[in-house]
């Protein structure tokens, strides 16, 4: 974030003559000028720029929010290690958008299962036989 630099002159009093020839009212204006100029800079330039930057940051954050879906499945039959298993939803392959749990334990991609397909898929293959009545949990981030 790049904020506008304050270039308000603040040496108004210093620039006055040692023996002022101005009226008291004019001197008061000179003494107040720096404060007024700084107030205008803050209200008219700095705060709008901060608000604009906050809005951009908020919009960019909303773009980064990922929805997470969790599915629990109990297997009805054994799943062999040569069989592609269809999970309850699609995921994006090779994006770390899928976590697979077997009986509550997080499985390691590559070691315990393989993602199948390219792009978007709903298939995985386990590197072991999953017994019937096992609890599988799939966490998918989209």
C-alpha positions, -999 to 999 in steps of 0.1 A, spaced: 0 0 0 14 34 -10 0 63 9 2 99 -4 30 119 11 22 149 32 37 179 16 19 205 37 43 234 45 46 236 83 70 265 86 44 293 82 53 310 115 90 307 109 86 326 76 71 356 94 91 387 98 108 392 132 86 423 137 53 414 121 34 441 103 2 421 100 -29 426 120 -37 402 150 -63 386 129 -39 379 100 -13 365 125 -39 341 139 -46 328 104 -8 322 98 -6 303 132 -36 282 123 -27 275 87 -4 245 93 -30 227 115 -57 234 89 -36 222 60 -26 190 79 -63 184 88 -73 188 52 -45 164 41 -56 138 66 -94 141 58 -92 147 20 -62 126 9 -49 102 36 -82 87 49 -98 82 14 -66 64 3 -66 42 34 -103 34 28 -96 26 -8 -67 3 1 -88 -14 28 -116 -21 3 -91 -36 -22 -76 -58 5 -111 -69 16 -120 -77 -21 -87 -97 -26 -93 -116 7 -128 -126 -5 -112 -140 -36 -89 -162 -15 -115 -177 7 -118 -214 -1 -149 -235 7 -143 -267 25 -166 -297 21 -164 -328 44 -179 -362 36 -180 -393 58 -185 -426 41 -187 -462 54 -176 -487 29 -202 -513 18 -175 -537 5 -137 -541 4 -119 -517 -19 -90 -533 -36 -57 -515 -43 -63 -520 -81 -97 -503 -80 -105 -467 -87 -128 -454 -59 -153 -427 -66 -155 -402 -38 -187 -382 -31 -176 -350 -49 -151 -337 -74 -117 -321 -65 -89 -305 -84 -61 -330 -90 -26 -320 -79 -37 -289 -60 -36 -303 -24 -74 -297 -24 -82 -332 -11 -75 -348 23 -84 -384 28 -89 -400 62 -91 -437 70 -107 -445 103 -98 -409 115 -61 -410 104 -50 -387 76 -36 -406 47 -5 -394 28 -9 -387 -9 14 -409 -29 21 -432 1 -15 -443 10 -35 -432 -20 -32 -418 -55 -52 -391 -71 -67 -403 -104 -73 -383 -136 -63 -348 -146 -80 -314 -140 -112 -322 -120 -118 -357 -108 -138 -377 -84 -115 -408 -84 -87 -420 -61 -69 -453 -57 -59 -466 -24 -24 -483 -20 -39 -509 3 -71 -529 5 -98 -509 24 -119 -534 44 -157 -534 43 -174 -512 70 -144 -488 72 -150 -452 79 -135 -429 52 -136 -391 54 -129 -368 25 -122 -331 30 -123 -312 -3 -113 -276 -6 -126 -257 -36 
